[in-house]
Each structure stands twice: as structure tokens, then as C-alpha cells.
Amino acid sequence: VGFIPASASSAVATPETPTSTETPRTAEECITDALSVGYRFLECAEFYGNEAQVGQAIQKSGIPRDQLYLNSKVWTTTIEQGREAIRKQFFQTLKDLGTEYLDLYLVHWPVPGKHVEAYQALEELQKEGKVRSIGVSNYAYEDYLELKEAGITVKPVINQIEINPFLYRRRTIELFEKEGIVMQSYRSLRDGKAFNDPTLLKIAAKHSKTSAQILGRWCVQKGFVYIPKSTKIERMEENSKVFDFSLDEEDMEALDGLTAEDAYEKFEALYRKCVNRDTTKDGTLDGVKTTITLD
């Protein structure tokens, strides 16, 4: 189980979005709480813009570095600028987090015409001993094939994509897992937007658990790396309690069937928008793959 720091980049309204009368919590405050309740895997990113605050929380916690698992991702703007920009950003991330190495470093999006070079830059950093494992995020299977065809020497250990019962891309997941690549789920809890789904509520009542815990347990039983996000310590505790029960076959089948057909269309639209996001080709489909595995 991992934890995603609170981020100004998360502009989606959720049940946990502060109201106008609440003061938004800083990443340092959220990480301090997460560490205090037992989280040790922290999922960071250049795009989140808060790695220095995460580093401050880590330093103040007094938790030894070897008890933490630190993951970060390089953003599209830096990917577009090339190898030297990626290296510069990587070392800034190390400085901000207050560490001499990362456990995992990812290419955040497969920027057309640029992501292969970016991944090769990560390979170099791994050879230098600055990062222990490297991987990708938001990759379609066809993006991964592009890496293979380019002759990468280190297979990604992780592909981090949105995975939850409401966007369960079985074929994509199977293709990556056949390659020995572990799937890491973000939006595991779907930003709280599905907590009142009737199927989810029924299964939650059956196990005397919350909707969030059912979604988390589904990820765990599927073998995905589960990384929930919250700004509230009580939710952090709740989200981590997914190891004291199991979902039965009937539960899993019901949850597996919650992905609507239009979910794949929405995913495709998001993919096409984001691979060029914040680059000089932002807002265009320049270089974007027209055919990818959606399901």
C-alpha cells in the first residue's frame, strides 16, 4: 500500500476537497500524518510541485531512509526537453526529498517522439546507482512496444495507470503482466466519486467495511500496487485497513463488471489529451497514436 501526497495538481472536486471554510492542508502536514499511521511508500512527482514539502516531512519524522520507499515521476515538459533536462530534474528531486537515491523513477506520460529517450535517460540513472528501479506511467501497450523496439536494456518494473472496478482494462493489464510488468493503480478509490454505487455499498455492508476499503481490497486481491490518496488522517487509516478480510468470488465478479463501455472512450480521450500536455504540442494530436489497446 502506498500513499500519494496531497497536491495542488489535484484539481478534481471530491468528497475530500476542502470547503471554502476549511484551510487546505499542506503536503508536509499530510505526509507527517501518513508516516505516523504507518505508510512507508510515498508516490511523488515533478508535476505535483510539492517534493520539497514531502522531504521536510520525511526529515522531521526521523524514519530511517531504508524503511521508506520513494517513487517519483518526470513530467512532460521535462521529457520534451530531453536527456539533460531529465537528469537535472532527477537530481532536483533527490535534493527536494533529501535522499541520495530513489527506489523507483517513472516516465509520467509517453510523450510522442520523446518518451523513448526519456526512458533511456532513466536507464542511465539506474546504471549510476541513483535509482534502484525504473518504470512507466500511463503507457498503453503500444507505447511499451515502442520502447522494446528501440532496444531498451532494462524492462520497466511498473506501469502505473488508473485501475479500479469502474475502469478495469483487463486486456491491457494482461498484456503487461505477461511481460512481467507489475501494474500500479492510481485513482484506486476513483477520487471518492463512486462510494455510493449500489453494488459497492452492498458488498461493503456484507463485510462491514467502507466503500473505500472494498475498492482497496479489490486492487490488492488483483495483485495491483494500491496507492490511495487522502488529506485526512482518519481516511488514511481507513484506506490502509484492507488486509484483514477477503472478497469472495461473487464479490469480485460483481466488481469486475462495473466498467461501462463509455469508460474506455473517456480513457482514450484523456490519453490523447495528456500525452502532449504542457509541451509545445499541447492541444494537438501531433504524434499521438491513433490506435491503442483500450480495454
C-alpha positions as CSV (number, residue, x, y, z in Angstrom):
1,V,0.0,0.0,0.0
2,G,1.4,3.4,-0.9
3,F,0.3,7.0,-0.3
4,I,0.1,9.9,-2.8
5,P,0.9,13.3,-1.3
6,A,-1.8,16.0,-1.4
7,S,-1.1,18.1,-4.4
8,A,-2.2,21.4,-5.9
9,S,-2.3,19.5,-9.2
10,S,-5.3,17.5,-8.0
11,A,-7.9,20.0,-9.1
12,V,-10.8,17.5,-9.2
13,A,-13.6,18.1,-6.8
14,T,-14.0,15.1,-4.5
15,P,-15.8,14.5,-1.2
16,E,-12.5,15.4,0.4
17,T,-12.0,18.7,-1.4
18,P,-11.8,21.4,1.3
19,T,-14.8,23.7,1.5
20,S,-14.5,27.4,1.5
21,T,-14.4,27.4,5.3
22,E,-11.6,24.9,5.5
23,T,-7.9,25.6,5.2
24,P,-6.2,23.3,2.6
25,R,-3.6,21.1,4.2
26,T,0.0,21.2,3.0
27,A,1.8,18.2,1.6
28,E,4.1,18.3,4.6
29,E,1.2,18.0,7.0
30,C,-0.4,15.2,5.0
31,I,2.9,13.2,4.8
32,T,3.5,13.7,8.5
33,D,0.1,12.1,9.2
34,A,0.6,9.3,6.7
35,L,4.0,8.4,8.1
36,S,2.6,8.5,11.7
37,V,-0.1,5.9,10.8
38,G,2.3,3.5,9.1
39,Y,2.6,4.4,5.4
40,R,6.1,3.9,4.1
41,F,5.7,4.0,0.3
42,L,5.3,7.6,-0.9
43,E,4.3,8.3,-4.5
44,C,5.7,11.7,-5.6
45,A,6.1,13.5,-9.0
46,E,7.7,16.6,-10.5
47,F,4.1,17.6,-11.6
48,Y,2.8,17.6,-8.0
49,G,5.1,20.5,-7.2
50,N,5.5,19.6,-3.5
51,E,8.5,17.3,-3.3
52,A,10.4,19.8,-1.0
53,Q,7.5,19.6,1.4
54,V,7.5,15.9,1.3
55,G,11.2,15.9,2.0
56,Q,10.7,18.2,5.0
57,A,8.1,15.8,6.5
58,I,10.4,12.8,5.9
59,Q,13.3,14.6,7.6
60,K,11.2,15.6,10.6
61,S,9.8,12.1,11.0
62,G,13.1,10.6,11.9
63,I,12.3,7.5,10.0
64,P,15.4,5.8,8.6
65,R,15.7,6.1,4.8
66,D,15.9,2.3,4.4
67,Q,12.4,2.0,5.9
68,L,10.9,4.2,3.1
69,Y,10.1,3.5,-0.5
70,L,10.3,6.7,-2.5
71,N,8.8,6.9,-6.0
72,S,8.8,10.0,-8.3
73,K,7.9,10.7,-12.0
74,V,9.3,13.1,-14.6
75,W,6.8,15.4,-16.2
76,T,6.0,16.0,-19.9
77,T,7.7,19.4,-20.1
78,T,11.0,18.0,-18.9
79,I,10.6,14.9,-21.1
80,E,10.2,17.1,-24.2
81,Q,13.4,19.0,-23.3
82,G,15.5,15.8,-23.4
83,R,18.1,13.8,-21.6
84,E,20.0,16.6,-19.8
85,A,16.8,18.3,-18.6
86,I,15.6,14.9,-17.2
87,R,18.9,14.4,-15.3
88,K,18.7,17.9,-13.9
89,Q,15.1,17.4,-12.7
90,F,16.0,14.0,-11.2
91,F,18.8,15.5,-9.1
92,Q,16.5,18.3,-8.0
93,T,14.0,15.6,-6.9
94,L,16.8,14.0,-4.8
95,K,17.6,17.3,-3.3
96,D,14.0,18.2,-2.5
97,L,13.3,14.8,-1.0
98,G,16.5,14.8,1.0
99,T,17.7,11.5,-0.3
100,E,20.7,10.2,-2.2
101,Y,18.7,7.8,-4.3
102,L,15.1,6.9,-5.4
103,D,13.6,3.5,-5.1
104,L,11.5,4.0,-8.3
105,Y,11.5,6.6,-11.0
106,L,8.9,6.7,-13.8
107,V,8.2,8.4,-17.1
108,H,4.9,10.2,-16.3
109,W,3.4,10.2,-19.8
110,P,4.6,8.7,-23.1
111,V,5.3,12.0,-24.8
112,P,5.2,11.3,-28.6
113,G,8.7,11.2,-30.1
114,K,10.3,11.9,-26.7
115,H,9.4,9.2,-24.3
116,V,11.9,6.6,-25.6
117,E,14.8,8.9,-25.0
118,A,13.4,9.8,-21.6
119,Y,13.3,6.1,-20.6
120,Q,16.9,5.7,-21.8
121,A,17.9,8.5,-19.6
122,L,16.3,6.6,-16.7
123,E,18.3,3.6,-17.6
124,E,21.5,5.6,-17.3
125,L,20.5,6.9,-13.9
126,Q,19.9,3.3,-12.8
127,K,23.3,2.2,-14.1
128,E,24.8,5.0,-12.0
129,G,23.1,3.7,-8.9
130,K,20.9,6.7,-8.4
131,V,17.6,4.9,-8.8
132,R,17.0,1.2,-7.9
133,S,14.1,0.5,-10.3
134,I,12.6,2.3,-13.3
135,G,9.2,2.2,-14.9
136,V,6.5,4.0,-16.8
137,S,3.1,5.6,-16.1
138,N,0.0,6.0,-18.3
139,Y,1.5,3.7,-21.0
140,A,-0.7,2.0,-23.5
141,Y,0.7,-1.4,-24.5
142,E,1.7,0.1,-27.9
143,D,3.8,2.7,-26.1
144,Y,5.6,-0.2,-24.3
145,L,6.2,-1.9,-27.6
146,E,7.8,1.2,-28.9
147,L,10.3,1.0,-26.0
148,K,11.0,-2.6,-26.8
149,E,11.6,-1.9,-30.5
150,A,14.0,0.8,-29.6
151,G,16.2,-1.7,-27.8
152,I,15.8,-0.7,-24.1
153,T,18.1,-2.8,-21.9
154,V,16.0,-2.7,-18.7
155,K,12.4,-3.7,-18.7
156,P,10.0,-1.4,-16.8
157,V,9.2,-2.9,-13.4
158,I,6.0,-0.9,-13.1
159,N,3.3,0.6,-15.3
160,Q,1.2,3.0,-13.2
161,I,-2.2,3.5,-14.7
162,E,-5.7,4.2,-13.4
163,I,-7.2,1.0,-12.2
164,N,-10.4,0.5,-10.3
165,P,-13.6,-1.5,-11.0
166,F,-15.0,1.4,-13.0
167,L,-12.0,1.4,-15.3
168,Y,-10.9,-2.2,-15.4
169,R,-8.8,-2.6,-18.6
170,R,-8.4,-6.3,-18.5
171,R,-6.7,-6.9,-21.8
172,T,-4.1,-4.1,-21.3
173,I,-3.4,-5.4,-17.8
174,E,-3.0,-9.0,-19.0
175,L,-0.6,-7.9,-21.8
176,F,1.7,-6.0,-19.4
177,E,1.6,-8.8,-16.8
178,K,2.6,-11.3,-19.4
179,E,5.7,-9.2,-19.9
180,G,6.4,-9.4,-16.2
181,I,5.5,-5.8,-15.6
182,V,3.7,-5.1,-12.3
183,M,0.6,-2.9,-12.5
184,Q,0.3,0.0,-10.1
185,S,-3.1,1.6,-9.6
186,Y,-3.7,5.3,-9.2
187,R,-7.2,6.6,-8.6
188,S,-7.8,3.3,-6.9
189,L,-10.6,4.9,-5.0
190,R,-11.8,6.8,-8.0
191,D,-11.5,10.1,-6.1
192,G,-14.4,9.1,-3.9
193,K,-16.9,9.6,-6.8
194,A,-18.2,6.0,-6.7
195,F,-18.6,5.5,-3.0
196,N,-22.4,5.4,-3.3
197,D,-22.5,2.9,-6.1
198,P,-25.2,0.3,-5.1
199,T,-23.0,-2.7,-5.9
200,L,-20.2,-1.2,-3.9
201,L,-22.5,-0.4,-0.9
202,K,-24.0,-3.9,-0.9
203,I,-20.6,-5.6,-0.8
204,A,-19.3,-3.1,1.9
205,A,-22.3,-3.9,4.1
206,K,-21.8,-7.6,3.6
207,H,-18.2,-7.3,5.0
208,S,-18.9,-4.5,7.5
209,K,-16.4,-2.3,5.6
210,T,-16.5,1.0,3.8
211,S,-16.7,1.5,0.1
212,A,-13.1,2.7,0.1
213,Q,-11.9,-0.5,1.8
214,I,-13.8,-2.6,-0.8
215,L,-12.1,-0.8,-3.7
216,G,-8.7,-1.1,-2.0
217,R,-9.2,-4.8,-1.3
218,W,-10.2,-5.4,-4.9
219,C,-6.9,-3.9,-6.0
220,V,-4.9,-6.0,-3.5
221,Q,-6.6,-9.2,-4.5
222,K,-6.0,-8.5,-8.2
223,G,-2.3,-8.1,-7.4
224,F,-2.0,-4.4,-8.2
225,V,0.1,-2.0,-6.2
226,Y,-2.6,0.0,-4.4
227,I,-1.9,3.7,-3.7
228,P,-4.8,5.6,-2.1
229,K,-4.8,9.4,-1.6
230,S,-6.3,11.4,1.2
231,T,-5.7,14.6,3.1
232,K,-7.4,13.4,6.3
233,I,-5.7,11.1,8.8
234,E,-8.8,9.2,9.6
235,R,-9.2,8.3,5.9
236,M,-5.6,7.4,5.7
237,E,-6.1,4.8,8.5
238,E,-9.3,3.6,6.9
239,N,-7.8,3.2,3.5
240,S,-4.9,1.1,4.8
241,K,-7.2,-1.5,6.5
242,V,-7.6,-3.8,3.6
243,F,-5.6,-6.9,4.8
244,D,-8.0,-8.2,7.5
245,F,-10.7,-9.6,5.1
246,S,-11.1,-11.1,1.7
247,L,-13.7,-10.6,-1.1
248,D,-15.2,-13.9,-2.3
249,E,-15.7,-14.9,-5.9
250,E,-19.2,-13.5,-6.2
251,D,-17.9,-10.1,-4.8
252,M,-15.0,-10.0,-7.3
253,E,-17.2,-10.9,-10.3
254,A,-19.7,-8.2,-9.3
255,L,-16.9,-5.6,-9.0
256,D,-15.3,-6.7,-12.2
257,G,-18.5,-6.0,-14.1
258,L,-18.7,-2.3,-13.1
259,T,-16.8,-0.9,-16.1
260,A,-19.2,0.8,-18.5
261,E,-18.5,0.8,-22.3
262,D,-18.1,4.6,-22.3
263,A,-15.3,4.4,-19.7
264,Y,-13.0,3.2,-22.4
265,E,-14.0,6.2,-24.6
266,K,-13.3,8.6,-21.8
267,F,-10.0,7.0,-21.1
268,E,-9.0,7.3,-24.8
269,A,-9.9,11.0,-24.8
270,L,-7.9,11.6,-21.7
271,Y,-4.9,9.7,-23.1
272,R,-5.0,11.7,-26.3
273,K,-5.1,15.0,-24.4
274,C,-2.4,14.2,-21.8
275,V,0.4,12.7,-23.8
276,N,1.2,16.2,-25.2
277,R,0.0,18.1,-22.2
278,D,2.2,21.1,-21.2
279,T,4.5,20.5,-24.2
280,T,4.9,22.7,-27.2
281,K,2.3,20.4,-28.9
282,D,-0.2,20.8,-26.1
283,G,-3.8,20.9,-27.5
284,T,-2.8,19.0,-30.7
285,L,-2.8,15.3,-31.7
286,D,0.7,15.7,-33.2
287,G,2.4,12.3,-32.9
288,V,-0.4,10.8,-30.8
289,K,-1.1,7.1,-31.5
290,T,-4.5,6.8,-33.3
291,T,-4.9,3.1,-32.3
292,I,-4.1,1.8,-28.9
293,T,-5.4,-1.1,-26.8
294,L,-8.3,0.5,-24.8
295,D,-9.7,-2.4,-22.8
